[in-house]
């Protein structure tokens, strides 16, 4: 059995009139149940019922096969993943036999990504044609009924040092898709509304330890998700496009308690809409260098970039573990790229930050 909660208070959001009242209300104080579940075992079966994280993939800095947990995206992908993930209310059954593992998952009431409110720094603003006003309607959250229940199956095995898994997941998308309406009179206006598509996903992961080098890979095929279309004649401003996402990475253990991680990744649109913001094949890479020194210091730099264009995120930081259970973090998040790029859209949101955390 486990029980946990998280409480956040942001004094800055309400200290000035920079943010509108909806943003202040959304960000100033937050209370959330974390993992709260009950475990039960019977022979080769383990059962877990309650609010829980279900992690099917773990690449550095980005999400690929990790399709189940919702995310708190109010600060984009900048928080650590243990804070970013939002647990799901789920029933999970796991079967273990030798090197074989099967997992059955049912989510009767799903959680979805929290993108915050209009006016926040990392709100996912949509493209607006020249000469048009824009407004955003309230997000449509799926009704809590049987049509929006999520379920999945994951199988994995360990053979000759290769950890291999495959999964199927049927869900109402944790991601928002912004549907669009265009009105010419009385004032040219574009109206966006965030909704959630019903999708199916098939994917897999692999990992292999080669001594000081660890190989990891993930791939996911997604069917049913819609994406923003720049076609002004399209009635709802989106086009349904099936995608294949994959990532491969090498993790190197270096001398002096150092680590280097190198990743390449790609998204391919199978039925490509020429009005899509993205290219048919979106390629990227990431570099992570981490090193520990003295007895309680750690330095890290993460660089994630598109290979299609100059669109990147650079994240240097230093961690000082000055007492048991205490640590201080100082770092920066630097964005660069075009206005509609994955990172460039936040080009004006560069920041330097500090954090003191006590864990218990």
C-alpha positions, 0 to 999 in steps of 0.5 A: 500500500502507498499513499502520497500527495503533492502541494505546490504554492507559486507566490510569483504568479499572484505577486504582480499583475502580469498574469490574468486571473485564470492563470493566477488561479491555476498556478498559485496553489495546487494540491494533487493526489500522487500515487495512492494504491493497494497491492495484492499478490496471488501466486504468479499474479500481482494486482495493483488498484488505485492511483498509480504511475504506469511507465512503459518507456524511459528515454532521456528528456522526451516521451515516446513509449511512455504513453499511459501517464498524463503530464503536467505541461504547465512548464512544458517538459522542463520539470523532472519526470517524477513531477511531470507525470500525473498518475492514473486511476487504474487497475493493473494485473501483472503475471510473472513466469521465469523471464516472461512478464505480462501486464493488463491495464484498465483505466475507468476514469482517465487523467489528461495533460494539464496545459494550464490557462491562456496567458501562461508562459507555456500555453500551447498557442496555435497559429493565427493568420495575418489580420485575424483575431483569435480566441480560445474556448474552454477545453472539452474534457471527455465524458466519464463513460465506457466509451472513454475508458482506457485499456492495454496489454504489455508483454515483455521478456528477458533473453540473453541480456535483451529486455524486449517488450511490446504493447497495445493501448487503446485510449482517449488521448492524453494530448490536446488537439486544437480544433479550429473555426474561422469566422469572417464577419463581423470581425475576422476571428479564429476560434480554437478549442482543445479536444481529445481524440480517441486513439490506438497505439502499438509499440515496443521497447528494447534495452541491452547492457554491453558493459559500460554501454547501454542501448535503448530503443522505443517505437510507437505507432499511433492511429486516430490522432489529429494534428493542426492543419494550416489549410484555411479551407479545412472545416475544423482546422485539423487532419487525422494522421497516423504516425510512427515515433521511434527513438534510439539511444546509447548510454556511456559510463565514463571515468570520474563518475561521468555519463554521456547519453546520445539519442536520435529520434524521428516522427513520420506521418504515414498519411501526410497532410501537406498543410501540416506544420511539421515535415513528413519526417521530423528528425532530432537528437539529444546529448546529455552529459552528467558528472559527479564531483567532490562528494556532494556536487553534480553537474549536468547539461542536456541539449535537445534539437531538431535535425530538420531546422535550427530548433533546440533546447539547452538545459545546464544545471548544477546540484548541491546535496548539502545535507541528507534529504536536502538538495539545491539546484541552480540551472537555466532553460534556453530555447531557440528556433522558429515561431512554430517550432517545438522549442522555438515557440517558447523563444521568449521564455528563457529562464534561470532558476534555483530550487531547494528540495527536501525529500522524505 
